[in-house]
Each structure stands twice: as C-alpha cells, then as structure tokens.
C-alpha cells in the first residue's frame, strides 16, 4: 500500500521547515551574574578597608613619634613650675569657695530694714553644714517701725525664720529695744567673685 504524499515518511525535519521558538529562561546565568557582582563589590570593599587600615597605622605612628619628640623637647623645670602653679591655683579656688562673705548679708539687711531701726550688735555664726544664723540687738524708733521690719523679714526669702524677742521700751526717749535672731540663706553669705 502506498502512502499518501501528505503523510511524512520520516520524523526528521526537512531543512526548509519553519523553526520553532524556544522560551527557556536561564535563571542560573542571572544568579551567577549577580553573585559575581556581589563578589566584585566585596573585593573592592576589602581592598578599601586594607588601605584605610594601613593609612591609620601610618598616621598613628607619625603622631606617636611627634608626641615622643615633643615630650623630649619639654624642660622638666618648666613642667615643675606649671605643676606648682596649678596646685597653688587649686588651693586658692578651694579657699575662695569656702570663704564666707558677709557683705551680701549686710546688703540684705540694709535693703530690708527701715531707716528708723538701727542695730547695736550683730553676730553671725556658721556651723559645719554651712548653715548661717544671726543674732542681733537693736533699737527701733517705735513699735510701728518694728512691725514694718517684721513684715519685711517675713516677705524676704533671704532671711529665714526671723524672730523678734526681748522687746522693751526705753523710758528716756520711748524707743523700743529688741533682739532678733534668724537664719540666712546660704547663697547670701557665699563668696562670688
């Protein structure tokens, strides 16, 4: 039996046939390209870190040599003089920080007290905890002056717990004698240059 001419006798394609398209994607090639790119970047970074480390090492050695040279150039006598000066300045600063200055307290009294009151004696004491107290004896022109002073002390925060006591009347000129005691705000008696 004979085959029809439309049926091919072989499964081998003829050279004049139409080519078929292949749509296979090459994922391995793309991943390989990315891996080589990452490897190149890491290699460049490694070289940069190596060069930077050498640069830092050279800079450190140069600075160490400069410090050694500067230390060798120092005069020991001059250094000793500077150390003595620093010690003296520190001692002076310690003395000044512990110095008590009563000018602030006296200025506060002048601002608070009315002009019709005068003090006969003022005693200021400072205990170990740097708490300042004062005791005073004075004379006021009259009771109204003493009342004004009491209100002034109560309204001023620099004088703490001011207490008037031993109030008496002088029979000669009808003036009022009194004693006053209280605390002083530490900032008022601290020396500030």
PyMOL commands that place a pseudoatom at each C-alpha (Angstrom):
pseudoatom trace, name=CA, resn=UNK, resi=1, chain=A, elem=C, hetatm=0, pos=[0.000, 0.000, 0.000]
pseudoatom trace, name=CA, resn=UNK, resi=2, chain=A, elem=C, hetatm=0, pos=[1.277, 3.328, -0.873]
pseudoatom trace, name=CA, resn=UNK, resi=3, chain=A, elem=C, hetatm=0, pos=[1.390, 6.305, 1.436]
pseudoatom trace, name=CA, resn=UNK, resi=4, chain=A, elem=C, hetatm=0, pos=[-0.272, 9.474, 0.642]
pseudoatom trace, name=CA, resn=UNK, resi=5, chain=A, elem=C, hetatm=0, pos=[2.096, 12.252, -0.261]
pseudoatom trace, name=CA, resn=UNK, resi=6, chain=A, elem=C, hetatm=0, pos=[0.822, 14.461, 2.623]
pseudoatom trace, name=CA, resn=UNK, resi=7, chain=A, elem=C, hetatm=0, pos=[1.986, 11.974, 5.252]
pseudoatom trace, name=CA, resn=UNK, resi=8, chain=A, elem=C, hetatm=0, pos=[5.680, 12.300, 6.000]
pseudoatom trace, name=CA, resn=UNK, resi=9, chain=A, elem=C, hetatm=0, pos=[7.747, 9.199, 5.807]
pseudoatom trace, name=CA, resn=UNK, resi=10, chain=A, elem=C, hetatm=0, pos=[10.354, 10.410, 8.314]
pseudoatom trace, name=CA, resn=UNK, resi=11, chain=A, elem=C, hetatm=0, pos=[10.239, 12.226, 11.585]
pseudoatom trace, name=CA, resn=UNK, resi=12, chain=A, elem=C, hetatm=0, pos=[13.409, 14.138, 10.759]
pseudoatom trace, name=CA, resn=UNK, resi=13, chain=A, elem=C, hetatm=0, pos=[12.580, 17.719, 9.877]
pseudoatom trace, name=CA, resn=UNK, resi=14, chain=A, elem=C, hetatm=0, pos=[13.324, 18.916, 6.435]
pseudoatom trace, name=CA, resn=UNK, resi=15, chain=A, elem=C, hetatm=0, pos=[15.799, 21.737, 6.063]
pseudoatom trace, name=CA, resn=UNK, resi=16, chain=A, elem=C, hetatm=0, pos=[13.261, 24.114, 4.618]
pseudoatom trace, name=CA, resn=UNK, resi=17, chain=A, elem=C, hetatm=0, pos=[10.829, 23.869, 7.522]
pseudoatom trace, name=CA, resn=UNK, resi=18, chain=A, elem=C, hetatm=0, pos=[9.875, 26.707, 9.894]
pseudoatom trace, name=CA, resn=UNK, resi=19, chain=A, elem=C, hetatm=0, pos=[11.985, 26.932, 13.078]
pseudoatom trace, name=CA, resn=UNK, resi=20, chain=A, elem=C, hetatm=0, pos=[10.249, 26.586, 16.420]
pseudoatom trace, name=CA, resn=UNK, resi=21, chain=A, elem=C, hetatm=0, pos=[10.890, 29.189, 19.187]
pseudoatom trace, name=CA, resn=UNK, resi=22, chain=A, elem=C, hetatm=0, pos=[12.483, 28.129, 22.480]
pseudoatom trace, name=CA, resn=UNK, resi=23, chain=A, elem=C, hetatm=0, pos=[11.248, 30.061, 25.565]
pseudoatom trace, name=CA, resn=UNK, resi=24, chain=A, elem=C, hetatm=0, pos=[13.523, 28.683, 28.238]
pseudoatom trace, name=CA, resn=UNK, resi=25, chain=A, elem=C, hetatm=0, pos=[14.827, 31.296, 30.707]
pseudoatom trace, name=CA, resn=UNK, resi=26, chain=A, elem=C, hetatm=0, pos=[18.369, 30.906, 32.028]
pseudoatom trace, name=CA, resn=UNK, resi=27, chain=A, elem=C, hetatm=0, pos=[17.976, 31.619, 35.793]
pseudoatom trace, name=CA, resn=UNK, resi=28, chain=A, elem=C, hetatm=0, pos=[21.344, 30.144, 36.638]
pseudoatom trace, name=CA, resn=UNK, resi=29, chain=A, elem=C, hetatm=0, pos=[23.054, 32.701, 34.393]
pseudoatom trace, name=CA, resn=UNK, resi=30, chain=A, elem=C, hetatm=0, pos=[21.287, 35.646, 36.044]
pseudoatom trace, name=CA, resn=UNK, resi=31, chain=A, elem=C, hetatm=0, pos=[22.104, 34.413, 39.567]
pseudoatom trace, name=CA, resn=UNK, resi=32, chain=A, elem=C, hetatm=0, pos=[25.700, 33.826, 38.549]
pseudoatom trace, name=CA, resn=UNK, resi=33, chain=A, elem=C, hetatm=0, pos=[25.943, 37.379, 37.190]
pseudoatom trace, name=CA, resn=UNK, resi=34, chain=A, elem=C, hetatm=0, pos=[24.551, 38.797, 40.476]
pseudoatom trace, name=CA, resn=UNK, resi=35, chain=A, elem=C, hetatm=0, pos=[26.934, 36.614, 42.518]
pseudoatom trace, name=CA, resn=UNK, resi=36, chain=A, elem=C, hetatm=0, pos=[29.924, 37.844, 40.519]
pseudoatom trace, name=CA, resn=UNK, resi=37, chain=A, elem=C, hetatm=0, pos=[28.762, 41.460, 41.015]
pseudoatom trace, name=CA, resn=UNK, resi=38, chain=A, elem=C, hetatm=0, pos=[28.466, 40.994, 44.795]
pseudoatom trace, name=CA, resn=UNK, resi=39, chain=A, elem=C, hetatm=0, pos=[31.878, 39.302, 44.857]
pseudoatom trace, name=CA, resn=UNK, resi=40, chain=A, elem=C, hetatm=0, pos=[33.415, 42.254, 42.994]
pseudoatom trace, name=CA, resn=UNK, resi=41, chain=A, elem=C, hetatm=0, pos=[31.846, 44.766, 45.431]
pseudoatom trace, name=CA, resn=UNK, resi=42, chain=A, elem=C, hetatm=0, pos=[33.065, 42.797, 48.464]
pseudoatom trace, name=CA, resn=UNK, resi=43, chain=A, elem=C, hetatm=0, pos=[36.539, 42.586, 46.928]
pseudoatom trace, name=CA, resn=UNK, resi=44, chain=A, elem=C, hetatm=0, pos=[36.644, 46.371, 46.377]
pseudoatom trace, name=CA, resn=UNK, resi=45, chain=A, elem=C, hetatm=0, pos=[35.450, 46.998, 49.967]
pseudoatom trace, name=CA, resn=UNK, resi=46, chain=A, elem=C, hetatm=0, pos=[38.076, 44.584, 51.352]
pseudoatom trace, name=CA, resn=UNK, resi=47, chain=A, elem=C, hetatm=0, pos=[40.823, 46.398, 49.463]
pseudoatom trace, name=CA, resn=UNK, resi=48, chain=A, elem=C, hetatm=0, pos=[39.492, 49.764, 50.752]
pseudoatom trace, name=CA, resn=UNK, resi=49, chain=A, elem=C, hetatm=0, pos=[39.475, 48.542, 54.361]
pseudoatom trace, name=CA, resn=UNK, resi=50, chain=A, elem=C, hetatm=0, pos=[43.018, 47.211, 53.989]
pseudoatom trace, name=CA, resn=UNK, resi=51, chain=A, elem=C, hetatm=0, pos=[44.281, 50.508, 52.566]
pseudoatom trace, name=CA, resn=UNK, resi=52, chain=A, elem=C, hetatm=0, pos=[42.433, 52.536, 55.238]
pseudoatom trace, name=CA, resn=UNK, resi=53, chain=A, elem=C, hetatm=0, pos=[43.932, 50.362, 57.993]
pseudoatom trace, name=CA, resn=UNK, resi=54, chain=A, elem=C, hetatm=0, pos=[47.430, 50.951, 56.629]
pseudoatom trace, name=CA, resn=UNK, resi=55, chain=A, elem=C, hetatm=0, pos=[46.718, 54.702, 56.434]
pseudoatom trace, name=CA, resn=UNK, resi=56, chain=A, elem=C, hetatm=0, pos=[45.517, 54.790, 60.062]
pseudoatom trace, name=CA, resn=UNK, resi=57, chain=A, elem=C, hetatm=0, pos=[48.533, 52.798, 61.193]
pseudoatom trace, name=CA, resn=UNK, resi=58, chain=A, elem=C, hetatm=0, pos=[50.910, 55.186, 59.448]
pseudoatom trace, name=CA, resn=UNK, resi=59, chain=A, elem=C, hetatm=0, pos=[49.114, 58.218, 60.923]
pseudoatom trace, name=CA, resn=UNK, resi=60, chain=A, elem=C, hetatm=0, pos=[49.204, 56.708, 64.410]
pseudoatom trace, name=CA, resn=UNK, resi=61, chain=A, elem=C, hetatm=0, pos=[52.925, 56.028, 64.158]
pseudoatom trace, name=CA, resn=UNK, resi=62, chain=A, elem=C, hetatm=0, pos=[53.569, 59.587, 62.924]
pseudoatom trace, name=CA, resn=UNK, resi=63, chain=A, elem=C, hetatm=0, pos=[51.595, 61.097, 65.802]
pseudoatom trace, name=CA, resn=UNK, resi=64, chain=A, elem=C, hetatm=0, pos=[53.307, 58.852, 68.355]
pseudoatom trace, name=CA, resn=UNK, resi=65, chain=A, elem=C, hetatm=0, pos=[56.679, 59.995, 67.021]
pseudoatom trace, name=CA, resn=UNK, resi=66, chain=A, elem=C, hetatm=0, pos=[55.570, 63.644, 67.230]
pseudoatom trace, name=CA, resn=UNK, resi=67, chain=A, elem=C, hetatm=0, pos=[54.432, 63.186, 70.858]
pseudoatom trace, name=CA, resn=UNK, resi=68, chain=A, elem=C, hetatm=0, pos=[57.717, 61.494, 71.754]
pseudoatom trace, name=CA, resn=UNK, resi=69, chain=A, elem=C, hetatm=0, pos=[59.645, 64.327, 70.115]
pseudoatom trace, name=CA, resn=UNK, resi=70, chain=A, elem=C, hetatm=0, pos=[57.546, 66.984, 71.916]
pseudoatom trace, name=CA, resn=UNK, resi=71, chain=A, elem=C, hetatm=0, pos=[57.987, 65.189, 75.259]
pseudoatom trace, name=CA, resn=UNK, resi=72, chain=A, elem=C, hetatm=0, pos=[61.747, 65.101, 74.726]
pseudoatom trace, name=CA, resn=UNK, resi=73, chain=A, elem=C, hetatm=0, pos=[61.745, 68.838, 73.984]
pseudoatom trace, name=CA, resn=UNK, resi=74, chain=A, elem=C, hetatm=0, pos=[59.985, 69.750, 77.262]
pseudoatom trace, name=CA, resn=UNK, resi=75, chain=A, elem=C, hetatm=0, pos=[62.023, 71.305, 80.020]
pseudoatom trace, name=CA, resn=UNK, resi=76, chain=A, elem=C, hetatm=0, pos=[61.478, 69.438, 83.298]
pseudoatom trace, name=CA, resn=UNK, resi=77, chain=A, elem=C, hetatm=0, pos=[61.969, 72.628, 85.320]
pseudoatom trace, name=CA, resn=UNK, resi=78, chain=A, elem=C, hetatm=0, pos=[59.229, 74.416, 83.375]
pseudoatom trace, name=CA, resn=UNK, resi=79, chain=A, elem=C, hetatm=0, pos=[56.853, 71.499, 83.854]
pseudoatom trace, name=CA, resn=UNK, resi=80, chain=A, elem=C, hetatm=0, pos=[57.533, 71.527, 87.599]
pseudoatom trace, name=CA, resn=UNK, resi=81, chain=A, elem=C, hetatm=0, pos=[56.798, 75.262, 87.720]
pseudoatom trace, name=CA, resn=UNK, resi=82, chain=A, elem=C, hetatm=0, pos=[53.487, 74.714, 85.905]
pseudoatom trace, name=CA, resn=UNK, resi=83, chain=A, elem=C, hetatm=0, pos=[52.539, 71.911, 88.314]
pseudoatom trace, name=CA, resn=UNK, resi=84, chain=A, elem=C, hetatm=0, pos=[53.294, 74.168, 91.289]
pseudoatom trace, name=CA, resn=UNK, resi=85, chain=A, elem=C, hetatm=0, pos=[51.251, 76.977, 89.744]
pseudoatom trace, name=CA, resn=UNK, resi=86, chain=A, elem=C, hetatm=0, pos=[48.305, 74.625, 89.133]
pseudoatom trace, name=CA, resn=UNK, resi=87, chain=A, elem=C, hetatm=0, pos=[48.463, 73.412, 92.743]
pseudoatom trace, name=CA, resn=UNK, resi=88, chain=A, elem=C, hetatm=0, pos=[48.508, 76.981, 94.031]
pseudoatom trace, name=CA, resn=UNK, resi=89, chain=A, elem=C, hetatm=0, pos=[45.561, 77.962, 91.850]
pseudoatom trace, name=CA, resn=UNK, resi=90, chain=A, elem=C, hetatm=0, pos=[43.600, 74.906, 93.034]
pseudoatom trace, name=CA, resn=UNK, resi=91, chain=A, elem=C, hetatm=0, pos=[44.343, 75.773, 96.658]
pseudoatom trace, name=CA, resn=UNK, resi=92, chain=A, elem=C, hetatm=0, pos=[43.224, 79.367, 96.047]
pseudoatom trace, name=CA, resn=UNK, resi=93, chain=A, elem=C, hetatm=0, pos=[39.995, 78.176, 94.425]
pseudoatom trace, name=CA, resn=UNK, resi=94, chain=A, elem=C, hetatm=0, pos=[39.307, 75.884, 97.400]
pseudoatom trace, name=CA, resn=UNK, resi=95, chain=A, elem=C, hetatm=0, pos=[39.898, 78.762, 99.817]
pseudoatom trace, name=CA, resn=UNK, resi=96, chain=A, elem=C, hetatm=0, pos=[37.637, 81.078, 97.850]
pseudoatom trace, name=CA, resn=UNK, resi=97, chain=A, elem=C, hetatm=0, pos=[34.838, 78.505, 97.619]
pseudoatom trace, name=CA, resn=UNK, resi=98, chain=A, elem=C, hetatm=0, pos=[34.848, 78.070, 101.403]
pseudoatom trace, name=CA, resn=UNK, resi=99, chain=A, elem=C, hetatm=0, pos=[35.180, 81.792, 102.112]
pseudoatom trace, name=CA, resn=UNK, resi=100, chain=A, elem=C, hetatm=0, pos=[32.278, 83.474, 103.885]
pseudoatom trace, name=CA, resn=UNK, resi=101, chain=A, elem=C, hetatm=0, pos=[31.372, 86.934, 102.631]
pseudoatom trace, name=CA, resn=UNK, resi=102, chain=A, elem=C, hetatm=0, pos=[29.110, 88.918, 104.911]
pseudoatom trace, name=CA, resn=UNK, resi=103, chain=A, elem=C, hetatm=0, pos=[28.704, 91.829, 102.514]
pseudoatom trace, name=CA, resn=UNK, resi=104, chain=A, elem=C, hetatm=0, pos=[25.708, 90.108, 100.884]
pseudoatom trace, name=CA, resn=UNK, resi=105, chain=A, elem=C, hetatm=0, pos=[24.053, 89.665, 104.278]
pseudoatom trace, name=CA, resn=UNK, resi=106, chain=A, elem=C, hetatm=0, pos=[24.705, 93.269, 105.270]
pseudoatom trace, name=CA, resn=UNK, resi=107, chain=A, elem=C, hetatm=0, pos=[23.342, 94.488, 101.932]
pseudoatom trace, name=CA, resn=UNK, resi=108, chain=A, elem=C, hetatm=0, pos=[20.220, 92.391, 102.514]
pseudoatom trace, name=CA, resn=UNK, resi=109, chain=A, elem=C, hetatm=0, pos=[19.769, 93.882, 105.996]
pseudoatom trace, name=CA, resn=UNK, resi=110, chain=A, elem=C, hetatm=0, pos=[20.164, 97.366, 104.588]
pseudoatom trace, name=CA, resn=UNK, resi=111, chain=A, elem=C, hetatm=0, pos=[17.520, 96.702, 101.930]
pseudoatom trace, name=CA, resn=UNK, resi=112, chain=A, elem=C, hetatm=0, pos=[15.029, 95.076, 104.305]
pseudoatom trace, name=CA, resn=UNK, resi=113, chain=A, elem=C, hetatm=0, pos=[15.296, 97.155, 107.464]
pseudoatom trace, name=CA, resn=UNK, resi=114, chain=A, elem=C, hetatm=0, pos=[13.531, 100.521, 107.709]
pseudoatom trace, name=CA, resn=UNK, resi=115, chain=A, elem=C, hetatm=0, pos=[15.712, 103.545, 108.379]
pseudoatom trace, name=CA, resn=UNK, resi=116, chain=A, elem=C, hetatm=0, pos=[14.090, 104.039, 111.785]
pseudoatom trace, name=CA, resn=UNK, resi=117, chain=A, elem=C, hetatm=0, pos=[15.784, 100.901, 113.139]
pseudoatom trace, name=CA, resn=UNK, resi=118, chain=A, elem=C, hetatm=0, pos=[19.456, 100.549, 113.994]
pseudoatom trace, name=CA, resn=UNK, resi=119, chain=A, elem=C, hetatm=0, pos=[21.450, 97.613, 115.240]
pseudoatom trace, name=CA, resn=UNK, resi=120, chain=A, elem=C, hetatm=0, pos=[23.658, 97.832, 118.285]
pseudoatom trace, name=CA, resn=UNK, resi=121, chain=A, elem=C, hetatm=0, pos=[25.289, 94.438, 117.669]
pseudoatom trace, name=CA, resn=UNK, resi=122, chain=A, elem=C, hetatm=0, pos=[25.115, 91.706, 115.044]
pseudoatom trace, name=CA, resn=UNK, resi=123, chain=A, elem=C, hetatm=0, pos=[26.644, 88.255, 115.456]
pseudoatom trace, name=CA, resn=UNK, resi=124, chain=A, elem=C, hetatm=0, pos=[26.786, 85.810, 112.522]
pseudoatom trace, name=CA, resn=UNK, resi=125, chain=A, elem=C, hetatm=0, pos=[27.656, 82.156, 113.041]
pseudoatom trace, name=CA, resn=UNK, resi=126, chain=A, elem=C, hetatm=0, pos=[28.272, 79.402, 110.540]
pseudoatom trace, name=CA, resn=UNK, resi=127, chain=A, elem=C, hetatm=0, pos=[28.107, 75.736, 111.519]
pseudoatom trace, name=CA, resn=UNK, resi=128, chain=A, elem=C, hetatm=0, pos=[29.813, 72.740, 109.899]
pseudoatom trace, name=CA, resn=UNK, resi=129, chain=A, elem=C, hetatm=0, pos=[26.945, 72.189, 107.456]
pseudoatom trace, name=CA, resn=UNK, resi=130, chain=A, elem=C, hetatm=0, pos=[27.433, 75.762, 106.153]
pseudoatom trace, name=CA, resn=UNK, resi=131, chain=A, elem=C, hetatm=0, pos=[24.138, 76.901, 107.680]
pseudoatom trace, name=CA, resn=UNK, resi=132, chain=A, elem=C, hetatm=0, pos=[24.365, 80.556, 108.675]
pseudoatom trace, name=CA, resn=UNK, resi=133, chain=A, elem=C, hetatm=0, pos=[22.499, 82.099, 111.615]
pseudoatom trace, name=CA, resn=UNK, resi=134, chain=A, elem=C, hetatm=0, pos=[22.498, 85.596, 113.003]
pseudoatom trace, name=CA, resn=UNK, resi=135, chain=A, elem=C, hetatm=0, pos=[21.673, 87.172, 116.355]
pseudoatom trace, name=CA, resn=UNK, resi=136, chain=A, elem=C, hetatm=0, pos=[21.245, 90.932, 116.668]
pseudoatom trace, name=CA, resn=UNK, resi=137, chain=A, elem=C, hetatm=0, pos=[20.255, 93.528, 119.217]
pseudoatom trace, name=CA, resn=UNK, resi=138, chain=A, elem=C, hetatm=0, pos=[18.804, 96.820, 118.138]
pseudoatom trace, name=CA, resn=UNK, resi=139, chain=A, elem=C, hetatm=0, pos=[16.713, 99.885, 118.799]
pseudoatom trace, name=CA, resn=UNK, resi=140, chain=A, elem=C, hetatm=0, pos=[13.596, 100.956, 116.888]
pseudoatom trace, name=CA, resn=UNK, resi=141, chain=A, elem=C, hetatm=0, pos=[12.049, 104.409, 116.940]
pseudoatom trace, name=CA, resn=UNK, resi=142, chain=A, elem=C, hetatm=0, pos=[8.637, 102.946, 117.832]
pseudoatom trace, name=CA, resn=UNK, resi=143, chain=A, elem=C, hetatm=0, pos=[6.506, 99.791, 117.619]
pseudoatom trace, name=CA, resn=UNK, resi=144, chain=A, elem=C, hetatm=0, pos=[5.342, 100.674, 114.103]
pseudoatom trace, name=CA, resn=UNK, resi=145, chain=A, elem=C, hetatm=0, pos=[8.946, 100.546, 112.841]
pseudoatom trace, name=CA, resn=UNK, resi=146, chain=A, elem=C, hetatm=0, pos=[9.354, 97.149, 114.439]
pseudoatom trace, name=CA, resn=UNK, resi=147, chain=A, elem=C, hetatm=0, pos=[6.123, 95.918, 112.801]
pseudoatom trace, name=CA, resn=UNK, resi=148, chain=A, elem=C, hetatm=0, pos=[7.311, 97.132, 109.392]
pseudoatom trace, name=CA, resn=UNK, resi=149, chain=A, elem=C, hetatm=0, pos=[10.621, 95.307, 109.895]
pseudoatom trace, name=CA, resn=UNK, resi=150, chain=A, elem=C, hetatm=0, pos=[8.785, 92.126, 110.884]
pseudoatom trace, name=CA, resn=UNK, resi=151, chain=A, elem=C, hetatm=0, pos=[6.662, 92.253, 107.702]
pseudoatom trace, name=CA, resn=UNK, resi=152, chain=A, elem=C, hetatm=0, pos=[9.770, 92.958, 105.596]
pseudoatom trace, name=CA, resn=UNK, resi=153, chain=A, elem=C, hetatm=0, pos=[11.611, 89.959, 107.058]
pseudoatom trace, name=CA, resn=UNK, resi=154, chain=A, elem=C, hetatm=0, pos=[8.594, 87.712, 106.511]
pseudoatom trace, name=CA, resn=UNK, resi=155, chain=A, elem=C, hetatm=0, pos=[8.371, 88.685, 102.836]
pseudoatom trace, name=CA, resn=UNK, resi=156, chain=A, elem=C, hetatm=0, pos=[12.112, 88.359, 102.091]
pseudoatom trace, name=CA, resn=UNK, resi=157, chain=A, elem=C, hetatm=0, pos=[13.233, 84.815, 101.255]
pseudoatom trace, name=CA, resn=UNK, resi=158, chain=A, elem=C, hetatm=0, pos=[16.898, 85.500, 102.027]
pseudoatom trace, name=CA, resn=UNK, resi=159, chain=A, elem=C, hetatm=0, pos=[16.242, 85.770, 105.782]
pseudoatom trace, name=CA, resn=UNK, resi=160, chain=A, elem=C, hetatm=0, pos=[14.726, 82.602, 107.278]
pseudoatom trace, name=CA, resn=UNK, resi=161, chain=A, elem=C, hetatm=0, pos=[12.650, 82.321, 110.463]
pseudoatom trace, name=CA, resn=UNK, resi=162, chain=A, elem=C, hetatm=0, pos=[13.290, 85.840, 111.781]
pseudoatom trace, name=CA, resn=UNK, resi=163, chain=A, elem=C, hetatm=0, pos=[12.151, 86.024, 115.410]
pseudoatom trace, name=CA, resn=UNK, resi=164, chain=A, elem=C, hetatm=0, pos=[11.908, 89.243, 117.395]
pseudoatom trace, name=CA, resn=UNK, resi=165, chain=A, elem=C, hetatm=0, pos=[12.290, 88.812, 121.174]
pseudoatom trace, name=CA, resn=UNK, resi=166, chain=A, elem=C, hetatm=0, pos=[13.207, 90.731, 124.357]
pseudoatom trace, name=CA, resn=UNK, resi=167, chain=A, elem=C, hetatm=0, pos=[11.089, 93.677, 123.243]
pseudoatom trace, name=CA, resn=UNK, resi=168, chain=A, elem=C, hetatm=0, pos=[11.229, 96.540, 125.722]
pseudoatom trace, name=CA, resn=UNK, resi=169, chain=A, elem=C, hetatm=0, pos=[10.567, 100.283, 125.908]
pseudoatom trace, name=CA, resn=UNK, resi=170, chain=A, elem=C, hetatm=0, pos=[13.328, 102.710, 126.752]
pseudoatom trace, name=CA, resn=UNK, resi=171, chain=A, elem=C, hetatm=0, pos=[11.845, 105.187, 129.254]
pseudoatom trace, name=CA, resn=UNK, resi=172, chain=A, elem=C, hetatm=0, pos=[14.166, 108.062, 128.274]
pseudoatom trace, name=CA, resn=UNK, resi=173, chain=A, elem=C, hetatm=0, pos=[13.172, 108.520, 124.631]
pseudoatom trace, name=CA, resn=UNK, resi=174, chain=A, elem=C, hetatm=0, pos=[10.350, 105.963, 124.308]
pseudoatom trace, name=CA, resn=UNK, resi=175, chain=A, elem=C, hetatm=0, pos=[12.312, 103.914, 121.746]
pseudoatom trace, name=CA, resn=UNK, resi=176, chain=A, elem=C, hetatm=0, pos=[11.846, 100.157, 121.515]
pseudoatom trace, name=CA, resn=UNK, resi=177, chain=A, elem=C, hetatm=0, pos=[14.725, 97.771, 122.193]
pseudoatom trace, name=CA, resn=UNK, resi=178, chain=A, elem=C, hetatm=0, pos=[14.644, 94.282, 120.742]
pseudoatom trace, name=CA, resn=UNK, resi=179, chain=A, elem=C, hetatm=0, pos=[16.626, 91.154, 119.956]
pseudoatom trace, name=CA, resn=UNK, resi=180, chain=A, elem=C, hetatm=0, pos=[16.427, 89.478, 116.572]
pseudoatom trace, name=CA, resn=UNK, resi=181, chain=A, elem=C, hetatm=0, pos=[17.538, 86.004, 115.537]
pseudoatom trace, name=CA, resn=UNK, resi=182, chain=A, elem=C, hetatm=0, pos=[17.107, 84.032, 112.337]
pseudoatom trace, name=CA, resn=UNK, resi=183, chain=A, elem=C, hetatm=0, pos=[18.689, 82.018, 109.587]
pseudoatom trace, name=CA, resn=UNK, resi=184, chain=A, elem=C, hetatm=0, pos=[20.426, 83.243, 106.471]
pseudoatom trace, name=CA, resn=UNK, resi=185, chain=A, elem=C, hetatm=0, pos=[20.055, 81.767, 103.006]
pseudoatom trace, name=CA, resn=UNK, resi=186, chain=A, elem=C, hetatm=0, pos=[23.473, 80.161, 102.198]
pseudoatom trace, name=CA, resn=UNK, resi=187, chain=A, elem=C, hetatm=0, pos=[23.632, 81.940, 98.838]
pseudoatom trace, name=CA, resn=UNK, resi=188, chain=A, elem=C, hetatm=0, pos=[23.765, 85.287, 100.655]
pseudoatom trace, name=CA, resn=UNK, resi=189, chain=A, elem=C, hetatm=0, pos=[26.988, 84.510, 102.565]
pseudoatom trace, name=CA, resn=UNK, resi=190, chain=A, elem=C, hetatm=0, pos=[28.866, 82.613, 99.829]
pseudoatom trace, name=CA, resn=UNK, resi=191, chain=A, elem=C, hetatm=0, pos=[31.691, 84.499, 98.176]
pseudoatom trace, name=CA, resn=UNK, resi=192, chain=A, elem=C, hetatm=0, pos=[31.110, 85.067, 94.461]
pseudoatom trace, name=CA, resn=UNK, resi=193, chain=A, elem=C, hetatm=0, pos=[33.853, 86.880, 92.556]
for i in range(1, 193): cmd.bond("trace and resi %d" % i, "trace and resi %d" % (i + 1))
show_as sticks, trace
zoom trace
